[in-house]
Amino acid sequence: MTLRVKALETILVEKGYVDPAALDAIVETYE
């Protein structure tokens, strides 16, 4: 995973926009 994507993931999760489990599923789909 690129640093840019990881940073975006961190921001979204911290702000409560994205559920971490849902985000992991999305990331796995695109890897």
PyMOL commands that set and color helices and strands:
alter all, ss='L'
color gray80, all
select helices_A, chain A and resi 3-14+20-30
alter helices_A, ss='H'
color red, helices_A
deselect
rebuild
show_as cartoon
